[in-house]
Amino acid sequence: MNIVSRMSNRITTTLSLMALSTTHSLAALPTAVAPSTAPAAGNWLELIKGYVKDGGLVLGLTVSVLGFIWIAYTAIAKFNEARNGKAEWAEVGLLGIVGGAMLLFVTYLLTEAAAVI
């Protein structure tokens, strides 16, 4: 046997063994989770719309959480300024009232948007 035929046999054998060894690893893959508005089987457009809706809801919740964190950070900074005498306590109270109203308004808008989507 020449070198080319031996290399060809080895490559064929190696590829065959690799193909046989991967079939068992693919057998236990989990199924994808359906979106919250699960469509009928085979309806790909509705499936994609469901995933986009769920993604939009997650994005909206992320925006609201960032708003909560930002207002909390600002309130703590203003409280620290008031403790050090650089700001008045009325500013801390005003920030609490306006910040709370803003968070309620953002939460309301996100709830309405979730119903529309």
DSSP file (Angstrom, degrees, kcal/mol; ACC not computed):
  #  RESIDUE AA STRUCTURE BP1 BP2  ACC     N-H-->O    O-->H-N    N-H-->O    O-->H-N    TCO  KAPPA ALPHA  PHI   PSI    X-CA   Y-CA   Z-CA
    1    1 A M              0   0    0      0, 0.0     2,-0.1     0, 0.0     0, 0.0   0.000 360.0 360.0 360.0 141.4    0.0    0.0    0.0
    2    2 A N     >  -     0   0    0      1,-0.1     4,-1.7     4,-0.0     5,-0.2  -0.379 360.0-102.7 -89.6 175.1    1.2    3.4   -0.7
    3    3 A I  H  > S+     0   0    0      1,-0.2     4,-2.4     2,-0.2     5,-0.2   0.856 116.2  55.6 -67.7 -37.2    1.2    6.4    1.6
    4    4 A V  H  > S+     0   0    0      1,-0.2     4,-2.2     2,-0.2    -1,-0.2   0.909 108.7  46.3 -65.6 -43.0   -1.9    8.1    0.0
    5    5 A S  H  > S+     0   0    0      2,-0.2     4,-2.2     1,-0.2    -1,-0.2   0.867 112.7  50.6 -69.7 -35.0   -4.1    5.1    0.4
    6    6 A R  H  X S+     0   0    0     -4,-1.7     4,-2.3     2,-0.2    -2,-0.2   0.919 112.0  47.3 -67.8 -41.9   -3.0    4.5    4.0
    7    7 A M  H  X S+     0   0    0     -4,-2.4     4,-2.6     2,-0.2    -2,-0.2   0.891 111.2  51.9 -64.6 -38.5   -3.7    8.2    4.9
    8    8 A S  H  X S+     0   0    0     -4,-2.2     4,-2.4    -5,-0.2    -2,-0.2   0.909 109.9  48.8 -63.9 -42.0   -7.1    8.0    3.2
    9    9 A N  H  X S+     0   0    0     -4,-2.2     4,-2.4     2,-0.2    -2,-0.2   0.901 112.3  48.4 -63.9 -41.4   -8.0    4.9    5.2
   10   10 A R  H  X S+     0   0    0     -4,-2.3     4,-2.7     2,-0.2    -2,-0.2   0.911 112.0  48.5 -66.8 -41.7   -6.9    6.6    8.5
   11   11 A I  H  X S+     0   0    0     -4,-2.6     4,-2.6     2,-0.2     5,-0.2   0.921 112.7  48.4 -64.3 -43.2   -8.9    9.7    7.7
   12   12 A T  H  X S+     0   0    0     -4,-2.4     4,-2.1    -5,-0.2    -2,-0.2   0.918 113.4  47.0 -62.7 -44.0  -12.0    7.7    6.8
   13   13 A T  H  X S+     0   0    0     -4,-2.4     4,-2.3     2,-0.2    -2,-0.2   0.914 112.9  49.1 -64.6 -43.3  -11.7    5.6   10.0
   14   14 A T  H  X S+     0   0    0     -4,-2.7     4,-2.3     1,-0.2    -2,-0.2   0.922 112.3  47.2 -64.2 -44.4  -11.2    8.7   12.1
   15   15 A L  H  X S+     0   0    0     -4,-2.6     4,-2.3     2,-0.2    -1,-0.2   0.883 111.3  51.8 -65.5 -37.5  -14.1   10.5   10.6
   16   16 A S  H  X S+     0   0    0     -4,-2.1     4,-2.1    -5,-0.2    -2,-0.2   0.922 111.0  47.3 -64.3 -44.0  -16.3    7.5   11.0
   17   17 A L  H  X S+     0   0    0     -4,-2.3     4,-1.9     1,-0.2    -2,-0.2   0.884 111.9  50.5 -65.2 -38.3  -15.4    7.1   14.7
   18   18 A M  H  X S+     0   0    0     -4,-2.3     4,-1.2     2,-0.2    -1,-0.2   0.903 110.3  49.8 -65.6 -40.3  -16.0   10.8   15.3
   19   19 A A  H  X S+     0   0    0     -4,-2.3     4,-0.6     1,-0.2    -2,-0.2   0.889 112.6  47.1 -65.7 -39.1  -19.4   10.6   13.7
   20   20 A L  H  < S+     0   0    0     -4,-2.1     4,-0.4     1,-0.2     3,-0.4   0.836 109.8  53.3 -71.8 -32.3  -20.4    7.6   15.8
   21   21 A S  H  < S+     0   0    0     -4,-1.9     4,-0.4     1,-0.2     3,-0.3   0.737 104.9  54.5 -77.6 -20.9  -19.2    9.2   19.0
   22   22 A T  H  X S+     0   0    0     -4,-1.2     4,-1.1    -3,-0.2    -1,-0.2   0.636  87.6  77.1 -88.2 -12.9  -21.2   12.4   18.6
   23   23 A T  T  < S+     0   0    0     -4,-0.6     4,-0.4    -3,-0.4    -1,-0.2   0.856  94.5  49.9 -66.9 -32.6  -24.6   10.8   18.2
   24   24 A H  T >4 S+     0   0    0     -4,-0.4     3,-0.6    -3,-0.3     4,-0.4   0.825 105.5  56.0 -75.6 -30.5  -25.0   10.1   21.9
   25   25 A S  T 34 S+     0   0    0     -4,-0.4     3,-0.4     1,-0.2    -1,-0.2   0.777 106.3  51.3 -73.0 -24.4  -24.1   13.6   22.9
   26   26 A L  T >< S+     0   0    0     -4,-1.1     3,-0.9     1,-0.2    -1,-0.2   0.576  92.3  78.4 -84.6  -9.6  -26.9   15.1   20.8
   27   27 A A  T <  S+     0   0    0     -3,-0.6    -1,-0.2    -4,-0.4    -2,-0.2   0.782  91.9  47.1 -73.7 -26.9  -29.5   12.8   22.2
   28   28 A A  T 3  S+     0   0    0     -4,-0.4    -1,-0.2    -3,-0.4    -2,-0.1   0.037  73.4 137.9-108.6  27.5  -30.1   14.6   25.5
   29   29 A L    <   -     0   0    0     -3,-0.9     2,-0.1     1,-0.1    -3,-0.0  -0.504  54.7-117.4 -71.3 139.8  -30.4   18.2   24.4
   30   30 A P        -     0   0    0      0, 0.0     2,-0.2     0, 0.0    -1,-0.1  -0.365  27.2-109.9 -74.1 157.1  -33.2   20.1   26.2
   31   31 A T        -     0   0    0      1,-0.1     2,-0.1    -2,-0.1     3,-0.0  -0.548  38.5 -98.2 -82.9 153.4  -36.1   21.5   24.2
   32   32 A A        -     0   0    0     -2,-0.2     2,-0.4     1,-0.1    -1,-0.1  -0.430  38.4-111.5 -71.5 144.6  -36.5   25.3   23.8
   33   33 A V        -     0   0    0     -2,-0.1    -1,-0.1     1,-0.1     0, 0.0  -0.617  31.5-125.7 -78.3 131.0  -38.8   27.1   26.1
   34   34 A A        -     0   0    0     -2,-0.4     4,-0.1     1,-0.1    -1,-0.1  -0.424  29.8-102.4 -73.5 150.9  -41.9   28.4   24.4
   35   35 A P        -     0   0    0      0, 0.0     3,-0.3     0, 0.0    16,-0.1  -0.146  38.3 -96.8 -66.9 171.0  -42.7   32.1   24.8
   36   36 A S  S    S+     0   0    0     14,-0.3     2,-0.9     1,-0.3    15,-0.1   0.802 124.0  52.0 -63.1 -29.2  -45.5   33.2   27.1
   37   37 A T  S    S-     0   0    0      9,-0.1    -1,-0.3    10,-0.1    13,-0.1  -0.690  87.7-162.3-104.4  77.7  -48.0   33.4   24.2
   38   38 A A        -     0   0    0     -2,-0.9     3,-0.1    -3,-0.3     9,-0.1  -0.429   6.3-151.1 -67.4 122.0  -47.4   29.9   22.9
   39   39 A P        -     0   0    0      0, 0.0     3,-0.1     0, 0.0    -1,-0.1  -0.243  30.9 -75.0 -84.6 177.3  -48.7   29.6   19.3
   40   40 A A    >   -     0   0    0      1,-0.1     3,-1.8     2,-0.1     7,-0.1  -0.337  67.0 -79.9 -66.9 155.7  -50.0   26.5   17.6
   41   41 A A  T 3  S+     0   0    0      1,-0.3    -1,-0.1    -3,-0.1     3,-0.1  -0.348 116.5  18.0 -61.4 131.9  -47.4   24.0   16.5
   42   42 A G  T 3  S+     0   0    0      1,-0.2     2,-1.3    -3,-0.1    -1,-0.3   0.369  84.9 123.9  90.8  -4.3  -45.7   25.0   13.2
   43   43 A N    <>  +     0   0    0     -3,-1.8     4,-1.6     1,-0.2    -1,-0.2  -0.704  30.9 172.2 -92.2  89.3  -46.6   28.6   13.3
   44   44 A W  H  > S+     0   0    0     -2,-1.3     4,-2.5     1,-0.2     5,-0.2   0.837  71.2  56.5 -70.9 -35.0  -43.2   30.2   13.1
   45   45 A L  H  > S+     0   0    0      1,-0.2     4,-2.4     2,-0.2    -1,-0.2   0.929 109.9  44.6 -65.2 -43.8  -44.3   33.8   12.7
   46   46 A E  H  > S+     0   0    0      2,-0.2     4,-2.2     1,-0.2    -1,-0.2   0.853 111.5  55.0 -67.0 -33.7  -46.4   33.7   15.9
   47   47 A L  H  X S+     0   0    0     -4,-1.6     4,-2.0     2,-0.2    -2,-0.2   0.926 109.9  45.4 -63.9 -44.8  -43.5   32.0   17.7
   48   48 A I  H  X S+     0   0    0     -4,-2.5     4,-2.4     1,-0.2    -2,-0.2   0.901 111.6  52.6 -66.0 -40.6  -41.1   34.8   16.7
   49   49 A K  H  X S+     0   0    0     -4,-2.4     4,-2.3     1,-0.2    -1,-0.2   0.890 108.4  51.6 -61.1 -38.9  -43.7   37.4   17.7
   50   50 A G  H  X S+     0   0    0     -4,-2.2     4,-2.4     2,-0.2   -14,-0.3   0.909 110.4  47.5 -64.3 -42.6  -43.9   35.8   21.1
   51   51 A Y  H  X S+     0   0    0     -4,-2.0     4,-2.3     2,-0.2    -2,-0.2   0.888 111.8  50.4 -66.7 -38.0  -40.2   35.8   21.6
   52   52 A V  H  X S+     0   0    0     -4,-2.4     4,-2.4     2,-0.2    -2,-0.2   0.902 110.4  50.5 -65.5 -40.0  -40.0   39.5   20.6
   53   53 A K  H  X S+     0   0    0     -4,-2.3     4,-2.3     2,-0.2    -2,-0.2   0.939 111.2  47.4 -62.4 -47.0  -42.8   40.3   23.0
   54   54 A D  H  X S+     0   0    0     -4,-2.4     4,-2.1     1,-0.2    -1,-0.2   0.885 111.8  51.2 -62.6 -38.0  -41.0   38.5   25.8
   55   55 A G  H  X S+     0   0    0     -4,-2.3     4,-2.4     2,-0.2    -1,-0.2   0.897 109.1  50.7 -65.1 -39.8  -37.8   40.3   24.9
   56   56 A G  H  X S+     0   0    0     -4,-2.4     4,-2.4     2,-0.2    -2,-0.2   0.887 109.5  50.3 -64.3 -39.2  -39.6   43.7   25.0
   57   57 A L  H  X S+     0   0    0     -4,-2.3     4,-2.4     2,-0.2    -2,-0.2   0.903 111.0  48.6 -65.4 -40.4  -41.0   43.0   28.4
   58   58 A V  H  X S+     0   0    0     -4,-2.1     4,-2.1     2,-0.2    -2,-0.2   0.906 111.2  50.5 -65.4 -40.7  -37.6   42.0   29.7
   59   59 A L  H  X S+     0   0    0     -4,-2.4     4,-2.2     2,-0.2    -2,-0.2   0.909 110.5  49.6 -63.4 -41.7  -36.1   45.2   28.2
   60   60 A G  H  X S+     0   0    0     -4,-2.4     4,-2.2     1,-0.2    -2,-0.2   0.905 110.6  49.3 -63.2 -42.3  -38.9   47.3   29.9
   61   61 A L  H  X S+     0   0    0     -4,-2.4     4,-2.3     2,-0.2    -1,-0.2   0.871 109.3  53.2 -64.9 -35.6  -38.3   45.7   33.2
   62   62 A T  H  X S+     0   0    0     -4,-2.1     4,-2.3     2,-0.2    -2,-0.2   0.913 108.2  50.0 -64.7 -42.4  -34.5   46.3   32.8
   63   63 A V  H  X S+     0   0    0     -4,-2.2     4,-1.9     1,-0.2    -2,-0.2   0.914 111.6  48.3 -62.0 -42.8  -35.2   50.0   32.2
   64   64 A S  H  X S+     0   0    0     -4,-2.2     4,-2.3     2,-0.2    -2,-0.2   0.888 110.5  50.6 -67.8 -37.6  -37.4   50.2   35.3
   65   65 A V  H  X S+     0   0    0     -4,-2.3     4,-2.5     2,-0.2    -1,-0.2   0.907 109.6  50.9 -65.4 -40.5  -34.9   48.5   37.5
   66   66 A L  H  X S+     0   0    0     -4,-2.3     4,-2.5     2,-0.2    -1,-0.2   0.874 109.3  52.0 -63.5 -35.7  -32.2   50.9   36.2
   67   67 A G  H  X S+     0   0    0     -4,-1.9     4,-2.5     2,-0.2     5,-0.2   0.924 109.2  49.1 -64.4 -44.6  -34.5   53.8   37.1
   68   68 A F  H  X S+     0   0    0     -4,-2.3     4,-2.2     1,-0.2    -2,-0.2   0.925 113.4  46.9 -58.9 -45.3  -35.0   52.4   40.6
   69   69 A I  H  X S+     0   0    0     -4,-2.5     4,-2.4     2,-0.2    -2,-0.2   0.907 112.2  49.9 -65.1 -42.1  -31.3   52.1   41.1
   70   70 A W  H  X S+     0   0    0     -4,-2.5     4,-2.4     2,-0.2    -2,-0.2   0.917 112.3  46.2 -65.5 -43.0  -30.6   55.6   39.7
   71   71 A I  H  X S+     0   0    0     -4,-2.5     4,-2.5     2,-0.2    -1,-0.2   0.889 112.7  50.8 -68.0 -37.5  -33.1   57.3   41.9
   72   72 A A  H  X S+     0   0    0     -4,-2.2     4,-2.3    -5,-0.2    -2,-0.2   0.917 111.2  48.5 -63.9 -42.0  -31.9   55.3   45.0
   73   73 A Y  H  X S+     0   0    0     -4,-2.4     4,-2.3     2,-0.2    -2,-0.2   0.921 112.9  47.6 -62.6 -44.3  -28.3   56.4   44.2
   74   74 A T  H  X S+     0   0    0     -4,-2.4     4,-2.5     1,-0.2    -2,-0.2   0.891 111.4  50.8 -65.0 -39.5  -29.3   60.0   43.8
   75   75 A A  H  X S+     0   0    0     -4,-2.5     4,-2.4     2,-0.2    -1,-0.2   0.903 110.9  48.1 -66.0 -40.4  -31.3   59.9   47.0
   76   76 A I  H  X S+     0   0    0     -4,-2.3     4,-2.2     2,-0.2    -2,-0.2   0.904 112.5  49.1 -66.3 -40.1  -28.4   58.5   49.0
   77   77 A A  H  X S+     0   0    0     -4,-2.3     4,-2.2     2,-0.2    -2,-0.2   0.918 112.8  46.9 -64.9 -42.7  -26.0   61.1   47.5
   78   78 A K  H  X S+     0   0    0     -4,-2.5     4,-2.2     2,-0.2    -2,-0.2   0.878 110.8  52.6 -67.4 -36.8  -28.4   63.9   48.4
   79   79 A F  H  X S+     0   0    0     -4,-2.4     4,-2.1     2,-0.2    -1,-0.2   0.902 109.4  49.5 -62.8 -41.1  -28.9   62.5   51.9
   80   80 A N  H  X S+     0   0    0     -4,-2.2     4,-1.8     2,-0.2    -2,-0.2   0.888 109.8  51.1 -66.1 -39.0  -25.1   62.5   52.3
   81   81 A E  H  <>S+     0   0    0     -4,-2.2     5,-2.3     1,-0.2     6,-1.0   0.901 109.8  50.1 -63.8 -39.5  -24.9   66.1   51.1
   82   82 A A  H ><5S+     0   0    0     -4,-2.2     3,-0.8     4,-0.2    -2,-0.2   0.879 108.6  52.2 -67.0 -37.1  -27.6   67.1   53.6
   83   83 A R  H 3<5S+     0   0    0     -4,-2.1    -1,-0.2     1,-0.2    -2,-0.2   0.869 110.7  47.9 -64.7 -35.9  -25.7   65.3   56.4
   84   84 A N  T 3<5S-     0   0    0     -4,-1.8    -1,-0.2    -5,-0.1    -2,-0.2   0.488 117.8-112.6 -84.9  -2.7  -22.5   67.2   55.6
   85   85 A G  T < 5S+     0   0    0     -3,-0.8    -3,-0.2    -4,-0.5    -4,-0.1   0.566  88.4 112.8  86.0   9.2  -24.4   70.6   55.4
   86   86 A K  S   <S+     0   0    0     -5,-2.3     2,-0.3    -6,-0.2    -4,-0.2   0.628  80.9  28.3 -87.8 -14.3  -23.9   71.0   51.6
   87   87 A A  S    S-     0   0    0     -6,-1.0    -2,-0.2    -9,-0.1     2,-0.2  -0.938  84.8-108.0-140.4 161.8  -27.7   70.7   50.9
   88   88 A E    >>  -     0   0    0     -2,-0.3     4,-0.9     1,-0.1     3,-0.8  -0.589  23.9-123.1 -91.1 155.5  -30.9   71.3   52.7
   89   89 A W  H 3> S+     0   0    0      1,-0.2     4,-2.1    -2,-0.2     5,-0.2   0.769 110.0  66.4 -68.5 -24.6  -33.1   68.6   54.1
   90   90 A A  H 3> S+     0   0    0      1,-0.2     4,-2.7     2,-0.2    -1,-0.2   0.848  96.6  56.1 -64.0 -32.6  -36.0   70.0   52.1
   91   91 A E  H <> S+     0   0    0     -3,-0.8     4,-2.5     2,-0.2    -1,-0.2   0.870 105.7  50.9 -66.2 -35.7  -34.1   69.0   48.9
   92   92 A V  H  X S+     0   0    0     -4,-0.9     4,-2.1     2,-0.2    -2,-0.2   0.925 112.5  46.1 -66.5 -43.6  -33.9   65.4   50.2
   93   93 A G  H  X S+     0   0    0     -4,-2.1     4,-2.2     2,-0.2    -2,-0.2   0.911 113.0  49.4 -64.7 -42.3  -37.6   65.4   50.8
   94   94 A L  H  X S+     0   0    0     -4,-2.7     4,-2.9     1,-0.2     5,-0.3   0.912 110.4  50.6 -63.6 -42.2  -38.4   66.9   47.4
   95   95 A L  H  X S+     0   0    0     -4,-2.5     4,-2.7     1,-0.2     5,-0.3   0.893 109.9  51.4 -62.5 -38.7  -36.2   64.3   45.7
   96   96 A G  H  X S+     0   0    0     -4,-2.1     4,-2.1     2,-0.2    -2,-0.2   0.913 113.7  43.2 -63.5 -42.5  -38.0   61.5   47.6
   97   97 A I  H  X S+     0   0    0     -4,-2.2     4,-2.3     2,-0.2    -2,-0.2   0.949 119.2  41.7 -69.2 -49.0  -41.4   62.8   46.5
   98   98 A V  H  X S+     0   0    0     -4,-2.9     4,-2.6     2,-0.2    -2,-0.2   0.904 116.0  50.4 -66.4 -41.1  -40.4   63.5   42.9
   99   99 A G  H  X S+     0   0    0     -4,-2.7     4,-2.3    -5,-0.3    -1,-0.2   0.910 111.3  48.2 -63.0 -42.5  -38.4   60.3   42.6
  100  100 A G  H  X S+     0   0    0     -4,-2.1     4,-2.3    -5,-0.3    -2,-0.2   0.906 112.2  49.2 -63.9 -41.6  -41.3   58.2   44.0
  101  101 A A  H  X S+     0   0    0     -4,-2.3     4,-2.3     2,-0.2    -2,-0.2   0.907 110.9  50.3 -64.3 -41.1  -43.7   59.9   41.6
  102  102 A M  H  X S+     0   0    0     -4,-2.6     4,-2.7     2,-0.2     5,-0.2   0.915 110.4  49.4 -63.0 -42.5  -41.4   59.3   38.6
  103  103 A L  H  X S+     0   0    0     -4,-2.3     4,-2.4     1,-0.2    -1,-0.2   0.898 111.1  49.2 -65.3 -39.4  -41.0   55.6   39.5
  104  104 A L  H  X S+     0   0    0     -4,-2.3     4,-2.3     2,-0.2    -1,-0.2   0.909 112.4  48.8 -63.7 -40.7  -44.8   55.2   39.8
  105  105 A F  H  X S+     0   0    0     -4,-2.3     4,-2.5     2,-0.2    -2,-0.2   0.920 112.1  47.6 -65.8 -44.1  -45.3   56.9   36.5
  106  106 A V  H  X S+     0   0    0     -4,-2.7     4,-2.4     2,-0.2     5,-0.2   0.904 112.0  50.5 -63.7 -41.0  -42.6   54.7   34.8
  107  107 A T  H  X S+     0   0    0     -4,-2.4     4,-2.1    -5,-0.2    -1,-0.2   0.907 110.5  49.7 -63.3 -41.3  -44.1   51.6   36.3
  108  108 A Y  H  X S+     0   0    0     -4,-2.3     4,-2.4     2,-0.2    -2,-0.2   0.931 111.3  48.7 -61.6 -46.0  -47.6   52.6   35.1
  109  109 A L  H  X S+     0   0    0     -4,-2.5     4,-2.4     1,-0.2    -2,-0.2   0.896 111.3  49.6 -63.4 -39.9  -46.3   53.2   31.5
  110  110 A L  H  X S+     0   0    0     -4,-2.4     4,-2.1     2,-0.2    -1,-0.2   0.879 109.9  51.4 -67.3 -36.4  -44.5   49.9   31.5
  111  111 A T  H  X S+     0   0    0     -4,-2.1     4,-1.5     2,-0.2    -2,-0.2   0.923 112.1  46.1 -64.8 -43.4  -47.6   48.1   32.6
  112  112 A E  H  X S+     0   0    0     -4,-2.4     4,-1.7     1,-0.2    -2,-0.2   0.895 112.1  51.2 -65.9 -39.2  -49.7   49.7   29.9
  113  113 A A  H  X S+     0   0    0     -4,-2.4     4,-2.7     1,-0.2    -1,-0.2   0.873 106.3  54.7 -66.8 -35.8  -47.0   48.9   27.3
  114  114 A A  H  < S+     0   0    0     -4,-2.1    -1,-0.2     1,-0.2    -2,-0.2   0.862 108.2  49.5 -65.6 -34.1  -46.9   45.3   28.3
  115  115 A A  H  < S+     0   0    0     -4,-1.5    -1,-0.2     1,-0.2    -2,-0.2   0.856 112.9  47.2 -72.1 -33.8  -50.7   45.1   27.8
  116  116 A V  H  <        0   0    0     -4,-1.7    -2,-0.2     1,-0.2    -1,-0.2   0.911 360.0 360.0 -73.4 -43.4  -50.4   46.7   24.3
  117  117 A I     <        0   0    0     -4,-2.7    -1,-0.2    -5,-0.1    -2,-0.2   0.535 360.0 360.0 -64.7 360.0  -47.5   44.5   23.2
